[in-house]
Amino acid sequence: MEKHPLFNLLKNKALFDALASQFGTPLYIYSKERLIHNIEKLNHALKNNFSSYHICYTIKANNNPHLIKELKTAVPSIGGDCASPGEIYIAEKSGILGNECIYTGNYESPEDLKYAYDHGAHINLDDITSFDRLNKIGLPEDISFRLNPGFGKGAFSQIVTGGENSKFGVPHYDIVSAYSLAKEAGIKKFGIQCMTGSGVLDPDYYPELIKSILGTVEQLKDELNIHMEYVSLGGGYGIPYTDEDSTLDFDAVFSQVGKNFNSYFEQQNESKPSLWIEPGKSVVGDTGILLTRVTGIKDSYRKYIGVDAGMETLMRPALYGAHHRMYKVGEPDAPIDQTVDITGRICENTDRIAVDREFPYVEEGDLIAVMDAGAYCYTMSHQFCTRPKPAEVLLDGENPTLIRRRESIEDIFSGCEV
């Protein structure tokens, strides 16, 4: 059983009481120490196993520029994995250059492609038709296509992004046609990218995935004489969301990926391309805590604990049935004495942060910490029921810095003129 890396921090009730008093609840809190630990550990694993590599942090996981700047300071070579013009914008605002980014859209509009092209991002195309749209805008120096190898893996069916039911990528049987079209149009440099799903904790999956990608690399070399500048393994590296989950050992994972990758190009007597990855959750996921206050307790057909953070603040449980560890602040190891649903204030019956959760006794006004809230939590938050978005705070030791102010009701309507 693995306790959460921030578990002991939750014993500091005075700290969280002060944060709630100063910044209000619900509140997103991020640990700077954990953020730097995660990116440095990942960078170290890659440095030990590849002669050339590039980390593109997945902006969609958490787009706060203060966090991105911390990552860029810790690993100056870091780039951004962007899926929209807005993500390229905030990457650049955070100190990441356009040509350090990979842009992977899907069903991209001409406007999206033009923004990526104008900002010098490495464009990774989702389909053959995507190249037709890009060609009308301009030809970049290099191009890659997103390979759908016909299989995928993910923590939930909704986040599997490879296979026959996925809307993403070029089917493996069309990949030669895609690269042939780009080569005939005058593209000289190429990469390939493959992202097949998110939240994967199986350490054996990634070495097998790189083997599959390299099979396509070999096919493109044999049929089109294309040699890759970079090969992207994508993202999807999972984190534990329960005490029973095992943490991915990046040293072990990339040692095996590196053996497969390096031996292939050595056997082919080819110069090795750069290995790219696009991590998000594994970098920022376990750094985040959503701090929420108990607002009401109801004994009905079920026992409900109502809190001031609902599905508008944390969408993942309603969207995927995702599990987040939750603790009573100040007493994270308090004895369990009840089974409850923990719900927010939204007018939807799906507004449950937890269902049938064993939880300690709490009273109105108590603080609860929702863990692993650093990735796909604030960025998925919304304003349903006209609830403003929460503030975000970066915690350096016990020193907080406000990195995004709390939205006001007036902010929601700032674009409306009545």
N, C-alpha and C positions, 0 to 999 in steps of 0.2 A: 504494500500500500504506500503510495507516494502522497505526502502532504503537499498542498499548494506552496510554491516558493514564497508567496507573500503571507502565508498563514500566520506567522509570528507577529507580523506587522499589525494584524487585526486585534491583538491583545492590548494595543495602545489606545484605549478608549478616549483618553484625553485628547489625543491627536485628532481622531475622527470627529469628536464633538466640536473641536475648534474649527475643523474644515467645514462641517455642516453649518456652524454658526456664521462663519465668515463668507461662505460662498453659496449656501443654501443647498437644498436637495430637490430633486435628484441631482447627482453630481458625478461626473466621470473623473476619476483620479488615475494618473499613470505614474509608475515608478521609473524614474530615470536610471537608477542603478540596474534594474532588471532589463530595461531596454538596451543599454550598452552591453550588458553581459550577453544578451541574445545575439546581437549583431556581430560582436567580436568572436564569439564561439563559432558561429557559422562561417565567418570569414577565415578563421584559423583552419577549419576543416577543409575548405576549398584550397587554401594556400598550400596545404600539405599534400594535396593529391593532383593538382593541375598546374601546368606551367603557365597557362593563361586562362583567366576566368573573369566573369563580370556578374556582379549582383545587381539586379534591378528590383528594388523594393516595390512591392505592389501598393500603389497609392490608394486604391479603392479600399484596402483593409482599414486604413486610418489616414485621412488626408490632412491632419493638423500640421501646419508648416513648422511649428516649434519642434514637434517630434521628428519630422523629416530632417530638419537642420541638425538635431542631435545625432542622427544616424550618419549624416554626411560628415560631421566633425569626427566621429569615431572611425569611419571607414571612408576616406576622401574619394575613393574611386567609385563609390556607390552611384548607381543610376536609378531610374524610375521605370516601373512597369505601368503604363498608362492605357486606359480604355476609353478616354474621352478628351476633348480639348481642355476641359476644366482641370483634368488631372495633369496634363502637360503644363498648364498654366501654374498650378500650385507647386509642381516639381521645380520649375524654373524659379519661382518666387522663393523657394526653400534652398536654392543654391545648386540645384542639379541642372546641368546644361541639357538642351534639347537633344544633342547628339549622344548623350549618355542614357537616353531613354529608349525603350522599345514601345511602340504604339501597336496594341492589339485590339482592334475593334471587331465588331461583327455587324453585318448588314450596314456597312459604313455609308454615310451620306457623303456626297462630294464635299460638303462644307467641313465635315470631320477630317476627311483625307487631306484637304488643302491645309488645314491647320497643322496637322502632323508634318506634312511636307514642308510647309513654310518655316517650321521650327526645327527642322533638321533631325527629327526623330527617326530611328530605325523602324521602318514600317513593316509590320507583320500582318499579312493579309489573310482573311478568313475564307476567301473563296476565289475561284477563277474570275468570276464577274467583278470582284473587288479590284482586280488589276485593270480591267477595262475602264472602270471609273477613275482610277488613279492615273492611267495613261493619258487621260484627257486634261489632267492637271499638270503633270510633269513626271519625269523619270528620275527617281532618286539614285544615288550611287549604288546602293545595295537594296535587296529585297529579301524577305523571307515569307514563307507560307506556313500557316498553322496546320499541322498534320493531325487528322483524326484517324488513328490507327485501327479503328474498329472495335476498340475496347476501352474501358475506363474503370475508375475506382473512386469512391468518395465516402465520407462519413454518412451522408444521406443521399437518397436517390436524386434529390433535386440539385445536388452539387457535383454529380458525375458529369463531366464535360467531354468525355470521349465515348465512342460507341455508336450504335445504330440509332439510338433515341436522342442523341445530342444534337443541338442546333449549331454546334461549333465545328469549324475546321473543314479542311479539304479531305474527302474520303481517300484512303490509301490508294484506291484504284484510279483516282484522277490526279494524283500528285505529280506524275511525270508530265501530264498535259499542262498543268499550272506552271511548272518551271520552264517548260518548253516555250510557252507563250511569252513569259518574261524575258527569256534569253533571246528569242527572235526579235523582241522589241528593242533590244540593246542593253539590257541590264548586264553588268559585268561581274558583280560581286553578289554572293548569296549567303543566306543563313537558312536555318530551319528551326521551327519551334513546335513543341508538342506539350499541351497541358490537358490532362485527361480527367482531373477531378481534384477536389479539395478535402482537407482534413484527413489525409491518409497517414496512418500510424504504422503500417506494415513496412519494416525496413527492407524487406526483400523486393518490394514493388519497384523501387527506383532503379536498381541495377538491371532488372528485367526490362523496364521501360526504355532505358538507354540502349539496350540491345535491339529493341524493336525500331527505335529511331535510326540507329546505325544501319539497320537493314535497308531502310529507305535511302539513307545517305549513299550507300553502296549502289543501289539501283539508279540513283540520279547521276552518279559518277559514270557508271557503265553505259547508260543510255544517252546521256546528254553531255558527258565530260564536264560536269559541274563539281567544283571543289568548294566546300563550305568554309566561310570565314568564321562562322560561329554556329554552335548547336545549342539550342535552349531546351533544357529539361522542364521548363515551366516552373510552376509552384505547386501548391497543394500539400505542403509538409504540415502534418497535423500537430496538435498539442493535446495534452491530456485535459479532458473536461470533467473527469471523475477521478477519484483516488485510485480506482482500479486500472485506469489506463496507464500504459508505459510511455515514457518520454522517448522520442526519437534520439538515438545516438548519432549525431551528425558526423562524428569522426568515423564511425563504422559504416554509415550509409555512403558517404562520399569516398571512402576507401574502396568499397566494392564498385561504386559507379566509376571511379577513376581507373580501377583495374580493367574493367570492360572497355572503357573509352580509350585509354592509352594503348592497351594491347591491340585494339582494332587498327588504329592508325599506324602503329609500329609494324604490324603484319602487312599492312598495305604499303608500307614504306612511303607514307605521306606525311607532310607537315601537319601538326595537330591544329585543328581550329580551336577557338576559345570556347570554353564551356560556360554557358550562361544559365542562371537560374532566376526565378521571379518569386521570392518568398514574401509573404505578408503576415499571415497569422502566426507563423513560427517566430517572427521577429517581434511583433507588438501584441499578440493575443494575450499572453499571460501577464503582461505589464499593467493591465487595466482592471480597475475596480469600479463598479457602479454602486455608489452609496445612495441608499434610499431609506426613507423614514416610514415607519408603520403609521398609517392614518386611520385604520379601523379594523376591528376583529368581529367576525360574524359567525355565530353558530346557527347553521341552517341545515339543509339536507347533507351538506358537507361543511367542514370547518374552513373558513376563509380568513387569511391574513391580507388585508388591503394595504398597499404601499403607494407612495407618490411617484413611482416609476412603473409605467405600464408598457403595453406593446408599442406605443409611440416612442418610447425611450429605448426599449430593447426589443427588437423585432424578431430575433432569431428563434425564440421558443414558439411563437405563434406561426412563424413561417415554415420552420423545419421540424418542430418538436424538439429543438435543441435543448440540451441539459447544461446548466451552469451551476457550479457549486455555490452555495449560499451559506453565510455564517452570521450569527448574531455578533455585532461589533462589541468588542470588549471581552466577550466570552465565546471565542470560536470553537472551543471544545466543551461547551455547555452540554449537559445531558439531554438526550432526545426524549420528549414526553408526549408528542402528538403528531398526527398526520394531517397535513393541511394542503390546500391550494393557495398559492401566493399570487395575488392579482393586482392589477392597477385600476385606474379610474376611468378606463375607456369604455364606451358604450358598445362593446362587442363581447360576446361570450368566449371568444378565443383569446381574450386578454388575460392570459395566464403566464406568469414567468416560471411557475413550477406547478406541477400537478401531482397529487398524492405524495408530497414530499414530507419525509420525517424531519421534524424541526423542533428546536427547543422552545420553551415558553417565552413569549414576548408580550409586551404591553404597548398600547398606543404611545407613540413618541420615541420608541426604541429605534436604533439604526441597524440596518441589515446591509451586509456587503455581498454584492453579486460579483463573482470572480470571473476571470478570463474574459473581461469585457473590453479588451483593447482593440480587437479586430472585428470588423463588420458589425459594430454595435452603434457607435455614434454615427458612422457614415450611412447606416440604414435607418436612423431615427427620422421621424417625420412629425407632422403637426396636426394629425387627426384629432378631432374634437377641439381644434384650436388651442392645443397645448403647446406652448413655446418649447424650443429645444433647450436642454440643460447646458450648464457651463462645463468647461474642461480645465483641469488643474494638473500641472506637472509637479511631482513630489521629488525633491532632491534631499534625501535623508528625511528630515521632518520639516523641511522648508518648502512651502508651496508657492508656485507661480501660476497665476491665472493665464491660461493660454488660449482660452476662448470664453468670452463673456456670455452670461446667460441671455438667451433671447427674450425679448419682451413681447407682449401681445401686440403692441404698436409696430414692432419690427415685422410681424407676420403680414401686416397690411400696408407696409411701406411702399409697395408697388401699386397700390390701388388709389385711385383718385375718385372721391365721391363728391 
